[in-house]
Amino acid sequence: MARSTTPNPPEEFDEHIIDTDISDEMSASYIEYAYSVIYSRAIPDARDGLKPVQRRTLYTMDELNLRHDRGHVKSARVVGEVMGRLHPHGDSAIYDALVRLVQSWSMRLPLVDGHGNFGSPDDPPAAMRYTECRMDLAAEAMTGSIDEDTVDFRSNYDGRELEPVVLPAALPNLLVNGASGIAVGMATNIAPHNLVEVVQALRHLIDHPGADLDDLMRFIPGPDLPTGGKIVGLDGIRDAYATGNGSFRMRATARIENVTPRRKGIVVTELPYNVGPEKVIEAIKKLVQAKKLQGISDIKNLTDRHKGLNLVIEVKNGIVPEALLEQLYKQTPMETSFGVNAVALVDGQPRVLGLREMLDVYLAHRLSVVRRRSQFRRGKAADRLHLIEGLLVAILDIDEVIQLIRSSDDRSEARTRLIGVFDLSEVQADFILDRTLGSLTRYSRIELEKEADELRQTIERLDEILGDDAVLRAVVSNELDEVARTFGTPRRTVLLESAGTAVTSAAAPLEVPDEPCWVLLSGTGLLARTSDDAPLGLNERRAKHDVILSAVRATARGEIGLLSSDGTVRRLSVLEIPALPPTASAPHLQGGVPLRELVDPGATPLGLMSLDEDGPGIALGTRQGVVKRVKPDHLGRDSWEVISLAEGDVVVGATMLRTGEEDLAFITSDAQLLHFSASLVRPQGRTGGGVAGIKLSPGARVVGFGAVRDASSAHVVGIAGSGDALPGTQAGTAKVTPLSVYPAKGRATGGVRCQRLLRGEDNLVLGWVGDGLPLACATSGTAVALPEPTDRRDGSGVPLPQPVLTVSSPAATFSQP
């Protein structure tokens, strides 16, 4: 039993003790508290979609005249006014509500224009003494015509002032901005929607009162979240619209791109509603530390105010980005659920509302607001017309009116005489008596009659609205259309029936499988890999750009070698090389990665080679005419030499042999060509210095070296020019000749003349020999047309349109399977 008494009561007071059952007292107190939370704090009104604290904040800002075209004021001032006048709770609750009305990631259509730090999806706002605010234009639409008797008012918490029960709400705020709140025994959670779509549904409902849910969902297919993203699966949305309860999955918007030349990454540009980037980063870090998520090398938050959300997740080499993205959706807040529980106050009672019910309640509210506004405006217009008609009567006999007023002893007598003489009402008489003599004489009859006519037209129009429900509904429809035109924005959230084209873990493994592939090196020094089973002919299929200089067969998780002009082989991981899309025909500026991004060889790259020790090995030719055959020893280090070069010597060409019976060919700067069988060259170890390949004339050097499998279909290219010109600045002349017109000779002998130099040319600047018809490209990667082949061994070249960087064959194979 609960017992209430005062200790040691004075004798002059009578003892007053009430015995109450404690269960009854607790039940009554709890119910009273629950009602207070439901009606006065947590649940929004279905008409304006606002909780009491939000409504009081907007009304106070309207009273303070904090319009969108006025200056900002400190948030603390607004909070203080709301707390002192209307809201019987602490300042933190008021400021939290104000902050939410500012945040564009919380509200689909923000109602308050904030200046200062109002936080982020992960960070709290600055204190209210540091921020400023004013009404946004949308808030003015919410409070518009509130002074025209459009809504009811009630006493505030201390009975000294009045506050609106609901705002006129020209915006369907409950659906547009949504709501969330936790009361006692119930909660509400309503998703934001697109204003234009909601208005279209409302206008359709005005024209077709019997519209069903399917009709309305043609206009409102689903929520439109402030942060964009995707909604996956629409069944839950229909359940929520039908019953007021349901759920749907929100998914981040992400794309896969090259974040560095060597690595791919997942770039997240939109996150689910109420999920911040720091929450995602923290979840990913925990999963990586617990070894529940693999394949992530780094994560960066590059979000700023100008570019918006930009979360970059770098993917390790060898990991399938699509499969990793699917794991991120499953294990992190990049995909989360939104549970709809559409509870709102209707006629003061909490109700669970479907889409049709929410639209009906708002529409009924707007019809009531427009009707009451029209009644108010009609009354104002009628009152003004009544006064104007009195003035018109008075100015017809203005002299008599003035004489009558002057001859009266007091105001009461003057009023009585005006009423009696001119048949005026008491209101008209008082209005005339309130005018000064000067103002009475300044009135123009024409202007008064014009104003009276306008007032009669206004009254007639308002009577039509009040007398015809169809006209009233048309006015509401037109006003909604104007709201949509003023505040509407395009849809941000993409609606998907299912997960779309997302790769599931079952469809693709997380790690890149060790499948066969080809690694390609282009003439301009770009590397790429492809799953093409037959790279032969890639140069023939190329879209007039860079040529493939070298191709080697490998596996996705294997390794290859890069041979450079210093006689060094550098080991490369195939996974480090970006993969071309299946439709790519050849590596080009947008498909490959420059060699300098993977290695810094310090010498000119010549080609790719397999690290498989089986086979006849590779053949090298140097500038000083040395030739060497060597097997590519698979050493356990990043780089190693395959030839010991003499001082000043460099490797000018290299090729991997298939049979050991190929023809090796040298081209010298003085236009000499020598070719002989590779079987004449004895294979040496890795440290060997090679043997004499061609006998050079004094001052001559080797400008081209290669190997051909079929001399009958091979060709020779020589490009002549001046030795004094800077490299890459002269186009020169080119000559293409079948290799079969040149007789084979022994190793270490002099060659035969292969091109006649023209005036101004003193040497060959580039030589090439290979299988098939040659292809050439310039430094820019564009194709360069070579002349037609000629059988003249010592003929001169044909001028080229631009300097040639490199020449390659259609097969472009450095290593064959």
TORKEFI-892772 format. One line per 2 residues: for each residue x, y, z of C-alpha. Coordinates in Angstrom, 2 decimals. Example, Ala and Ser with C-alpha at 12.3 -4.5 7.8 and 13.67 -1.06 7.14 Angstrom:
! residues 2
12.30/-4.50/7.80; 13.67/-1.06/7.14;
//
This chain:
! residues 817
0.00/0.00/0.00; 1.20/3.53/-0.84;
0.81/6.01/1.99; 1.19/9.78/1.65;
1.66/12.02/4.70; 3.64/14.95/5.98;
6.11/14.18/8.82; 5.25/15.85/12.10;
2.28/17.89/10.76; 1.46/21.07/12.65;
-1.60/20.83/14.86; -3.43/23.57/12.95;
-3.48/21.37/9.78; -5.84/18.45/9.48;
-4.17/15.19/8.60; -5.06/14.12/4.99;
-4.06/10.55/4.18; -5.14/8.69/1.03;
-4.71/4.94/0.88; -4.08/3.75/-2.71;
-3.30/0.34/-4.13; 0.21/0.51/-5.56;
-0.68/-1.50/-8.68; -3.50/0.92/-9.53;
-1.22/3.90/-8.96; 1.56/2.46/-11.15;
-0.89/1.52/-13.88; -2.47/4.96/-13.97;
0.88/6.75/-13.88; 2.36/4.55/-16.59;
-0.62/5.01/-18.88; -0.46/8.77/-18.39;
3.26/8.74/-19.20; 2.70/6.53/-22.25;
0.00/8.87/-23.58; 2.29/11.84/-23.08;
5.12/10.22/-25.02; 2.86/9.07/-27.84;
0.92/12.28/-28.35; 3.44/14.92/-27.33;
6.84/13.60/-28.32; 7.44/10.53/-30.47;
4.64/10.00/-33.01; 4.05/12.45/-35.88;
0.69/13.77/-36.96; -0.43/12.17/-40.21;
-1.54/15.54/-41.56; 1.70/17.54/-41.49;
4.08/14.65/-40.75; 5.65/16.55/-37.84;
6.26/15.71/-34.23; 5.28/18.42/-31.73;
8.85/19.65/-31.26; 9.34/19.99/-35.02;
6.02/21.77/-35.42; 6.78/24.16/-32.59;
10.23/24.89/-34.03; 8.88/25.81/-37.47;
6.02/27.85/-36.00; 8.43/29.76/-33.76;
10.74/30.53/-36.68; 7.71/31.75/-38.63;
6.72/33.97/-35.70; 10.29/35.34/-35.56;
10.06/36.07/-39.30; 13.17/34.02/-40.07;
12.34/33.74/-43.77; 14.58/32.23/-46.40;
15.47/35.70/-47.71; 16.42/37.05/-44.28;
19.70/36.63/-42.44; 20.56/33.59/-40.35;
20.26/33.80/-36.57; 21.95/31.71/-33.92;
20.34/28.34/-33.39; 20.48/28.97/-29.65;
18.03/31.84/-30.06; 15.50/29.65/-31.84;
15.95/26.87/-29.30; 15.47/29.31/-26.45;
12.29/30.75/-27.95; 10.81/27.31/-28.53;
11.69/26.10/-25.05; 10.49/29.25/-23.30;
7.21/29.60/-25.15; 5.98/26.23/-26.38;
8.04/23.12/-25.64; 8.17/21.97/-22.00;
11.34/19.89/-22.41; 15.11/20.36/-22.50;
17.06/22.34/-25.07; 18.94/19.26/-26.33;
15.74/17.65/-27.64; 14.79/20.87/-29.42;
18.24/21.34/-30.96; 18.38/17.70/-32.09;
15.07/18.16/-33.89; 16.31/21.41/-35.46;
19.50/19.75/-36.65; 17.57/16.94/-38.34;
15.46/19.49/-40.22; 18.72/20.88/-41.67;
20.51/17.68/-42.68; 20.16/16.79/-46.35;
21.14/13.15/-45.65; 18.32/12.82/-43.11;
15.54/14.75/-44.88; 14.58/14.21/-48.50;
13.47/17.86/-48.54; 15.20/19.84/-45.74;
12.97/22.41/-44.07; 15.61/24.56/-42.35;
18.56/26.31/-43.96; 21.57/25.88/-41.70;
24.85/27.78/-41.62; 27.75/26.12/-39.82;
28.64/22.61/-38.78; 25.44/20.60/-38.59;
27.33/17.31/-38.51; 27.65/14.45/-40.99;
26.25/10.92/-41.19; 28.98/9.90/-38.73;
29.69/13.04/-36.72; 27.50/15.11/-34.36;
26.81/18.79/-35.04; 28.51/21.70/-33.36;
26.90/23.23/-30.29; 23.88/25.44/-30.94;
25.84/28.55/-29.98; 28.09/27.98/-32.99;
25.47/27.32/-35.66; 22.92/29.54/-37.36;
19.63/28.84/-39.07; 16.63/30.23/-40.88;
13.57/28.80/-42.58; 13.99/27.20/-45.95;
11.48/27.98/-48.68; 9.92/24.55/-48.12;
9.29/25.42/-44.45; 7.46/28.57/-45.52;
5.20/26.33/-47.59; 4.55/24.27/-44.45;
3.50/27.33/-42.42; 1.93/29.33/-45.24;
-1.56/30.79/-44.57; -1.37/29.77/-40.91;
-2.66/33.24/-39.99; -5.80/32.78/-42.10;
-7.69/30.53/-39.69; -6.65/27.43/-41.63;
-5.82/25.34/-38.55; -6.91/25.17/-34.93;
-4.85/26.56/-32.07; -4.59/25.42/-28.48;
-3.01/26.71/-25.29; 0.65/26.05/-24.67;
1.94/24.17/-21.65; 1.39/27.08/-19.23;
-1.77/28.48/-20.82; -0.22/31.86/-21.62;
0.14/31.47/-25.38; -1.40/29.62/-28.27;
0.23/27.10/-30.57; -1.08/25.39/-33.73;
-2.48/21.91/-33.40; -1.17/21.17/-36.88;
0.50/23.18/-39.65; -1.28/23.93/-42.96;
1.42/21.81/-44.69; 1.34/22.57/-48.40;
3.85/19.69/-48.68; 2.94/16.02/-48.05;
5.71/15.97/-45.46; 4.95/12.61/-43.83;
5.69/10.69/-47.02; 8.32/13.02/-48.47;
10.57/13.26/-45.41; 9.42/10.16/-43.56;
9.53/9.84/-39.79; 11.03/7.76/-37.04;
10.37/7.64/-33.32; 10.09/5.31/-30.37;
7.16/5.75/-28.01; 5.91/3.55/-25.20;
4.58/0.30/-26.55; 4.86/1.43/-30.16;
7.28/2.94/-32.65; 7.13/4.53/-36.08;
9.47/4.24/-39.04; 8.42/5.70/-42.37;
10.76/5.94/-45.37; 11.20/9.18/-47.35;
9.72/9.46/-50.83; 10.06/11.60/-53.92;
7.92/14.75/-53.79; 7.04/14.71/-57.49;
5.85/11.09/-57.30; 3.77/11.72/-54.16;
2.15/14.77/-55.73; 1.32/12.81/-58.87;
-0.35/10.13/-56.75; -2.30/12.76/-54.79;
-3.52/14.44/-57.96; -4.52/11.07/-59.38;
-6.41/10.34/-56.17; -8.20/13.69/-56.43;
-9.35/12.86/-59.96; -10.02/9.18/-59.22;
-11.20/8.76/-55.61; -11.66/5.02/-56.13;
-8.02/4.38/-57.10; -6.56/1.21/-55.59;
-3.03/0.47/-54.43; -1.84/-0.73/-57.84;
-2.97/2.55/-59.39; -1.11/4.58/-56.75;
2.06/2.50/-57.05; 2.27/3.43/-60.71;
3.14/6.90/-59.41; 4.95/5.89/-56.19;
6.89/2.71/-57.03; 8.93/2.89/-53.85;
10.82/5.10/-51.40; 13.34/7.67/-52.61;
16.03/7.93/-49.97; 18.04/11.14/-49.36;
21.34/9.29/-49.74; 20.36/7.55/-52.98;
21.61/3.98/-53.22; 19.57/1.03/-54.38;
16.55/-0.80/-53.05; 16.73/-4.52/-53.84;
13.47/-6.44/-53.88; 10.09/-4.72/-54.15;
7.80/-7.25/-52.46; 8.41/-5.75/-49.04;
7.55/-2.31/-50.35; 4.16/-3.46/-51.55;
3.48/-5.10/-48.19; 4.35/-1.86/-46.42;
2.10/0.16/-48.74; -0.77/-2.29/-48.29;
-0.64/-2.84/-44.53; 1.72/-0.22/-43.10;
4.24/-2.90/-42.14; 7.00/-4.35/-44.28;
10.71/-4.19/-44.98; 13.06/-3.76/-47.88;
16.82/-4.03/-48.42; 18.92/-0.96/-49.09;
22.19/-1.39/-50.96; 25.11/0.95/-51.54;
25.95/2.16/-55.03; 29.44/1.00/-55.98;
31.47/0.58/-59.11; 34.69/-1.28/-59.87;
37.49/0.68/-61.49; 41.27/0.95/-61.59;
42.21/2.97/-58.52; 45.91/2.61/-59.39;
47.54/1.36/-62.59; 48.24/-1.91/-60.79;
45.11/-2.48/-58.77; 41.40/-2.43/-59.05;
39.18/-1.01/-56.38; 35.58/-0.70/-55.29;
34.45/2.92/-55.28; 31.35/3.54/-53.16;
29.46/6.71/-54.08; 26.15/6.18/-52.25;
25.35/4.39/-48.99; 22.09/3.10/-47.50;
19.89/5.52/-45.59; 21.22/6.35/-42.11;
24.56/4.61/-42.78; 27.73/6.72/-42.73;
31.10/5.91/-44.31; 32.86/5.61/-40.96;
30.41/2.92/-39.90; 31.25/0.97/-43.05;
35.00/1.45/-42.56; 34.81/0.27/-38.96;
32.83/-2.83/-39.95; 35.30/-3.69/-42.72;
38.30/-3.27/-40.40; 36.76/-5.57/-37.80;
36.06/-8.24/-40.41; 39.58/-8.00/-41.84;
41.14/-8.22/-38.38; 38.98/-11.25/-37.56;
40.03/-12.76/-40.91; 36.40/-13.07/-41.95;
36.97/-10.87/-45.00; 39.90/-11.28/-47.37;
41.15/-9.45/-50.41; 41.22/-5.82/-49.16;
44.57/-4.03/-49.16; 43.43/-0.55/-48.10;
40.35/1.59/-47.57; 40.23/5.36/-47.94;
37.49/7.87/-47.24; 37.88/10.61/-49.87;
34.50/12.20/-49.17; 34.31/15.98/-49.41;
31.65/18.65/-49.81; 32.26/19.12/-53.52;
32.45/15.55/-54.84; 30.21/14.00/-52.20;
30.65/10.48/-50.87; 33.74/8.72/-52.20;
34.81/5.60/-50.33; 37.65/3.73/-52.08;
38.28/0.08/-51.18; 41.47/-1.23/-52.79;
41.36/-4.88/-53.85; 44.37/-7.13/-53.59;
45.76/-8.63/-56.75; 44.33/-12.04/-57.43;
40.94/-11.21/-55.92; 37.79/-10.98/-58.03;
36.36/-7.50/-57.22; 32.79/-8.52/-58.04;
32.89/-11.43/-55.60; 34.45/-9.22/-52.91;
31.73/-6.61/-53.44; 29.10/-9.27/-52.91;
30.74/-10.24/-49.61; 30.77/-6.60/-48.55;
27.05/-6.41/-49.21; 26.45/-9.49/-47.07;
28.76/-8.73/-44.14; 28.83/-4.93/-43.79;
26.30/-2.08/-43.57; 26.75/-1.54/-47.30;
23.51/-3.50/-47.46; 20.96/-3.20/-44.68;
17.23/-3.49/-44.12; 14.65/-0.78/-43.51;
11.67/-1.91/-41.52; 8.54/0.10/-42.26;
6.11/0.63/-39.39; 3.88/3.46/-40.53;
2.35/4.65/-37.27; 0.97/8.20/-37.16;
-1.67/10.15/-35.25; -5.07/10.36/-36.94;
-7.73/12.37/-35.09; -5.48/12.19/-32.04;
-5.19/8.40/-32.09; -2.15/6.36/-33.21;
-2.92/4.25/-36.26; -0.97/2.02/-38.64;
-1.43/3.50/-42.11; -0.94/2.08/-45.56;
-0.07/4.23/-48.54; -3.69/4.92/-49.46;
-4.58/5.91/-45.87; -1.62/8.33/-45.60;
-2.61/9.99/-48.87; -6.26/10.17/-47.82;
-5.47/11.79/-44.46; -3.19/14.38/-46.02;
-5.65/15.11/-48.82; -8.51/15.60/-46.36;
-6.29/17.97/-44.39; -5.45/20.06/-47.44;
-9.10/20.21/-48.47; -9.94/21.46/-44.98;
-7.09/24.02/-45.06; -8.11/25.39/-48.46;
-11.77/25.49/-47.44; -11.05/27.36/-44.21;
-8.64/29.66/-45.99; -11.27/30.44/-48.60;
-13.83/31.17/-45.89; -11.39/33.46/-44.14;
-10.48/35.29/-47.32; -14.14/35.60/-48.31;
-14.94/37.12/-44.94; -12.08/39.59/-45.29;
-13.13/40.48/-48.82; -16.78/40.89/-47.79;
-15.81/43.12/-44.87; -13.65/45.27/-47.12;
-16.39/45.49/-49.74; -18.85/46.59/-47.07;
-16.50/49.43/-46.07; -15.86/50.45/-49.69;
-19.60/50.62/-50.37; -19.98/52.93/-47.35;
-17.17/55.14/-48.61; -18.79/55.33/-52.05;
-22.01/56.55/-50.43; -20.13/59.10/-48.36;
-17.99/60.63/-51.13; -21.08/61.26/-53.29;
-22.12/63.88/-50.73; -18.78/64.59/-49.14;
-19.66/68.17/-48.25; -22.81/67.11/-46.44;
-20.88/64.36/-44.63; -18.27/66.84/-43.46;
-20.93/69.35/-42.38; -22.81/66.62/-40.50;
-19.72/65.53/-38.63; -18.75/69.10/-37.73;
-22.19/69.93/-36.46; -22.32/66.89/-34.17;
-21.51/67.32/-30.49; -19.59/64.06/-30.15;
-18.61/60.87/-32.04; -21.67/58.98/-30.87;
-24.02/61.64/-32.25; -22.05/61.78/-35.52;
-22.30/58.00/-35.89; -26.04/58.03/-35.26;
-26.67/60.84/-37.73; -24.50/59.17/-40.44;
-26.44/55.94/-40.02; -29.75/57.72/-40.21;
-29.05/60.15/-43.03; -27.02/57.92/-45.40;
-28.44/54.51/-44.42; -25.01/53.18/-43.35;
-24.21/50.38/-40.96; -22.47/51.04/-37.69;
-19.23/49.52/-39.06; -19.37/51.77/-42.13;
-20.05/54.83/-40.03; -17.15/54.08/-37.68;
-14.85/53.53/-40.67; -15.77/56.96/-42.09;
-15.34/58.64/-38.70; -11.88/57.03/-38.36;
-10.78/58.72/-41.59; -9.18/62.12/-41.48;
-10.71/64.98/-43.44; -7.79/64.92/-45.82;
-8.12/61.21/-46.53; -11.87/61.52/-47.16;
-11.32/64.20/-49.76; -8.50/62.23/-51.46;
-10.61/59.15/-52.19; -11.30/58.65/-55.87;
-14.69/57.29/-56.81; -13.24/55.51/-59.85;
-10.57/53.76/-57.79; -13.08/52.77/-55.12;
-15.48/51.35/-57.70; -12.61/49.43/-59.33;
-11.62/47.96/-55.97; -15.24/47.08/-55.24;
-15.53/45.24/-58.56; -12.34/43.28/-57.82;
-13.63/42.38/-54.37; -16.94/41.17/-55.84;
-15.02/38.97/-58.31; -12.88/37.60/-55.48;
-15.96/36.82/-53.40; -17.60/35.16/-56.38;
-14.53/32.99/-57.00; -14.29/32.05/-53.32;
-18.02/31.28/-53.21; -17.50/28.96/-56.15;
-14.72/27.13/-54.25; -16.83/26.88/-51.11;
-19.95/25.85/-52.97; -18.56/23.26/-55.36;
-16.46/20.35/-54.06; -15.05/19.69/-57.55;
-13.69/23.24/-57.75; -12.20/22.91/-54.26;
-10.43/19.69/-55.24; -9.17/21.33/-58.44;
-7.64/24.17/-56.41; -5.88/21.68/-54.13;
-4.64/19.75/-57.16; -3.26/22.88/-58.83;
-1.52/23.98/-55.64; 0.08/20.56/-55.29;
1.28/20.79/-58.87; 2.89/24.15/-58.12;
4.58/22.67/-55.05; 6.01/19.84/-57.15;
7.30/22.29/-59.75; 8.93/24.44/-57.08;
10.48/21.82/-54.82; 10.58/18.64/-56.90;
13.87/16.91/-57.67; 14.73/13.80/-59.71;
14.63/10.38/-58.08; 17.87/9.41/-56.33;
17.25/5.79/-55.33; 17.29/3.01/-57.92;
14.62/0.32/-57.49; 15.62/-3.24/-58.42;
13.35/-6.28/-58.51; 16.32/-8.40/-57.41;
20.06/-8.11/-56.91; 20.42/-7.36/-60.62;
23.69/-8.38/-62.20; 25.62/-8.61/-58.96;
28.01/-11.55/-58.91; 27.27/-14.08/-56.21;
29.90/-16.09/-54.42; 28.56/-19.23/-56.04;
28.89/-17.72/-59.51; 32.48/-16.52/-59.12;
35.24/-17.47/-56.68; 36.74/-14.75/-54.53;
40.24/-15.39/-55.84; 41.22/-15.17/-59.50;
41.58/-18.78/-60.77; 44.94/-19.84/-62.14;
43.67/-20.06/-65.70; 45.74/-19.84/-68.88;
46.17/-16.35/-70.30; 48.36/-14.31/-72.61;
50.49/-11.40/-71.45; 50.92/-8.72/-74.08;
53.49/-5.94/-74.49; 52.65/-3.10/-76.86;
55.02/-1.03/-78.92; 54.55/1.99/-76.68;
55.45/0.02/-73.55; 52.02/-0.98/-72.23;
51.40/-4.29/-70.48; 48.11/-6.18/-70.27;
46.86/-9.72/-69.96; 43.98/-11.39/-71.74;
42.22/-14.73/-71.65; 42.31/-14.97/-75.43;
43.16/-18.54/-76.36; 44.81/-17.45/-79.58;
46.51/-14.06/-79.58; 47.77/-14.77/-83.06;
46.24/-12.16/-85.31; 45.57/-9.64/-82.56;
47.56/-7.07/-84.49; 45.43/-7.80/-87.52;
42.28/-7.14/-85.47; 43.62/-4.01/-83.82;
41.74/-0.74/-84.24; 44.44/1.34/-85.91;
46.47/2.10/-82.85; 49.35/0.59/-80.91;
50.89/-2.70/-82.11; 51.61/-5.76/-80.01;
55.35/-6.09/-79.75; 55.50/-9.26/-77.69;
53.12/-11.92/-76.36; 53.82/-14.79/-73.98;
51.64/-17.63/-72.73; 51.22/-17.81/-68.96;
48.70/-18.43/-66.19; 46.87/-15.83/-64.13;
48.85/-16.68/-61.00; 52.09/-17.42/-62.78;
55.20/-15.38/-63.52; 56.91/-14.19/-66.69;
60.18/-12.46/-67.51; 60.79/-9.05/-69.05;
64.00/-8.89/-71.07; 65.67/-5.50/-71.38;
68.45/-4.08/-73.52; 70.95/-4.39/-70.65;
70.71/-8.17/-70.92; 68.72/-8.45/-67.69;
65.54/-10.46/-67.10; 63.12/-9.08/-64.51;
60.48/-11.28/-62.95; 56.86/-10.07/-63.23;
53.78/-11.45/-61.51; 50.96/-11.90/-63.98;
48.41/-10.85/-61.33; 50.11/-7.45/-61.16;
49.17/-6.89/-64.79; 45.63/-5.61/-65.44;
43.30/-7.83/-67.41; 41.74/-6.59/-70.61;
37.96/-6.88/-71.02; 36.89/-9.80/-73.22;
36.04/-7.45/-76.10; 39.40/-5.67/-76.13;
41.39/-6.39/-79.29; 44.80/-5.19/-78.11;
46.41/-3.26/-75.29; 46.11/0.46/-75.79;
46.23/3.64/-73.74; 43.00/2.73/-71.91;
43.53/-0.97/-71.53; 47.08/-1.56/-70.32;
49.45/-0.25/-67.72; 52.76/1.47/-68.53;
55.80/-0.64/-67.74; 57.19/2.10/-65.53;
54.26/1.54/-63.16; 55.32/-2.07/-62.60;
59.11/-2.02/-62.91; 61.88/0.49/-63.45;
64.19/-1.50/-65.69; 66.62/1.35/-66.38;
66.91/0.06/-69.95; 64.75/-0.35/-73.02;
62.31/-3.29/-72.70; 62.68/-5.70/-75.60;
60.07/-8.35/-74.97; 58.47/-10.91/-72.72;
59.69/-14.41/-72.11; 58.43/-17.53/-70.43;
60.29/-18.77/-67.36; 59.70/-22.37/-68.40;
63.13/-24.05/-68.75; 61.87/-26.54/-71.34;
62.52/-25.77/-75.00; 65.46/-24.51/-77.05;
65.63/-21.21/-75.11; 65.99/-17.66/-76.43;
68.28/-15.99/-78.96; 69.83/-12.56/-78.31;
71.51/-10.15/-80.68; 73.62/-7.19/-79.53;
74.59/-3.84/-81.00; 78.18/-5.08/-81.56;
77.04/-8.10/-83.57; 77.15/-10.75/-80.84;
74.61/-13.57/-80.87; 73.76/-15.91/-78.01;
71.41/-18.77/-77.32; 70.51/-19.31/-73.68;
67.92/-21.14/-71.63; 65.96/-18.92/-69.19;
67.21/-20.31/-65.87; 64.45/-20.01/-63.28;
66.34/-18.20/-60.54; 64.83/-17.39/-57.17;
65.33/-13.65/-57.38; 63.66/-10.62/-58.94;
66.21/-10.06/-61.74; 69.27/-11.71/-63.28;
71.54/-11.41/-66.29; 71.25/-13.73/-69.29;
74.32/-12.41/-71.15; 77.60/-10.86/-70.19;
77.86/-7.75/-72.35; 81.06/-6.06/-73.40;
81.53/-2.44/-72.40; 79.25/-0.20/-74.43;
77.26/-3.08/-75.84; 73.49/-3.53/-75.47;
70.96/-6.09/-76.59; 69.01/-4.84/-79.62;
66.72/-7.82/-80.13; 65.62/-11.08/-78.57;
63.27/-13.86/-79.50; 62.20/-17.16/-77.97;
62.92/-20.15/-80.16; 60.46/-22.96/-80.73;
62.56/-25.55/-82.54; 66.12/-24.26/-82.56;
66.10/-24.43/-86.37; 64.79/-20.87/-86.97;
66.73/-18.39/-89.06; 68.43/-15.61/-87.09;
68.90/-12.28/-88.89; 70.99/-9.16/-88.23;
70.46/-5.74/-89.85; 73.23/-3.16/-89.52;
73.30/0.61/-89.68; 75.21/0.51/-92.98;
72.35/-1.42/-94.60; 73.84/-4.91/-94.42;
71.68/-7.99/-93.72; 72.85/-11.43/-92.62;
70.70/-14.42/-91.81; 71.71/-17.93/-90.83;
70.32/-20.95/-89.04; 70.04/-20.86/-85.25;
71.51/-24.34/-85.20; 74.88/-22.69/-85.96;
74.84/-21.05/-82.54; 75.82/-23.30/-79.65;
73.70/-22.73/-76.52; 75.57/-21.19/-73.59;
74.99/-20.75/-69.91; 73.50/-17.70/-68.34;
76.88/-16.05/-67.69; 78.24/-16.63/-71.21;
79.08/-13.68/-73.44; 77.83/-15.14/-76.73;
79.62/-15.64/-80.03; 80.18/-13.54/-83.12;
77.00/-13.18/-85.10; 77.84/-10.72/-87.90;
81.06/-9.11/-89.02; 80.60/-5.32/-88.77;
82.27/-2.68/-90.89; 84.16/0.05/-89.03;
81.67/2.46/-87.41; 78.68/0.22/-88.11;
76.32/-1.16/-85.48; 73.40/-3.57/-85.36;
70.00/-1.82/-85.57; 67.82/-4.91/-85.82;
67.81/-8.57/-84.80; 65.13/-11.20/-85.08;
64.22/-14.79/-85.79; 61.83/-16.22/-88.38;
60.25/-19.64/-88.59; 59.50/-19.56/-92.33;
61.90/-17.56/-94.48; 59.57/-17.81/-97.47;
56.87/-15.67/-95.76; 59.14/-13.43/-93.67;
59.85/-9.77/-94.45; 62.56/-7.25/-93.77;
61.97/-3.58/-92.91; 64.66/-0.94/-93.08;
64.11/2.71/-92.18; 66.84/5.09/-93.32;
67.62/8.57/-92.08; 70.29/10.97/-90.90;
72.45/10.03/-87.94; 72.61/13.68/-86.85;
68.86/13.98/-86.27; 67.42/13.59/-82.81;
65.62/10.25/-82.25; 61.93/10.41/-83.05;
62.16/13.68/-84.99; 62.67/12.40/-88.54;
60.22/10.33/-90.53; 62.86/8.92/-92.90;
62.24/6.46/-95.71; 61.16/2.84/-95.36;
61.63/-0.22/-97.51; 59.87/-3.58/-97.10;
61.42/-6.63/-98.76; 60.77/-10.38/-98.59;
63.55/-12.15/-96.66; 63.65/-14.84/-99.37;
65.44/-12.49/-101.81; 68.48/-12.40/-99.52;
70.76/-15.46/-99.59; 71.66/-17.13/-96.30;
75.32/-17.02/-95.26; 77.41/-18.40/-92.47;
77.59/-17.03/-88.96; 80.21/-14.35/-88.27;
80.40/-13.26/-91.90; 79.49/-9.99/-93.53;
76.02/-9.50/-94.80; 74.54/-8.45/-98.14;
73.30/-5.01/-99.06; 69.61/-4.63/-98.19;
68.84/-0.94/-98.94; 70.30/1.94/-100.93;
70.60/5.19/-99.00; 69.32/8.40/-100.56;
70.88/11.85/-100.42; 70.75/13.17/-96.87;
70.61/9.64/-95.43; 73.72/8.13/-93.91;
72.47/5.04/-92.09; 69.57/2.83/-91.14;
67.97/4.06/-87.92; 65.72/1.02/-87.50;
65.78/-2.51/-88.81; 63.30/-5.34/-88.37;
62.87/-8.89/-89.61; 59.97/-11.18/-88.77;
57.23/-13.48/-89.98; 54.37/-12.08/-92.04;
53.68/-8.56/-93.28; 55.01/-5.92/-90.88;
52.95/-3.35/-88.96; 54.33/-0.09/-87.60;
53.26/2.50/-85.05; 54.42/5.95/-84.03;
55.37/7.25/-80.61; 51.75/8.33/-80.05;
50.59/4.75/-80.62; 48.90/5.54/-83.93;
49.45/3.29/-86.94; 52.00/4.24/-89.58;
51.46/2.97/-93.12; 54.48/1.12/-94.55;
55.15/0.86/-98.29; 54.26/-2.20/-100.31;
56.94/-4.97/-100.37; 59.49/-4.84/-103.19;
61.84/-7.57/-104.49; 64.68/-5.12/-105.11;
67.37/-6.02/-102.60; 69.26/-2.75/-102.92;
66.34/-0.47/-103.69; 65.80/2.81/-101.83;
63.06/3.57/-99.33; 59.73/5.42/-99.61;
59.17/8.55/-97.47; 57.09/7.93/-94.32;
54.31/10.24/-93.06; 55.71/10.32/-89.49;
58.53/8.80/-87.42; 58.19/5.09/-86.63;
58.65/3.93/-83.04; 58.47/0.18/-83.53;
57.58/-2.53/-86.05; 55.79/-5.81/-85.30;
54.35/-8.75/-87.18; 50.66/-9.76/-87.30;
51.43/-12.78/-85.12; 53.38/-10.69/-82.59;
54.39/-13.77/-80.63; 57.51/-13.85/-78.54;
56.67/-17.20/-77.02; 54.37/-19.82/-78.46;
52.75/-22.67/-76.54;
//
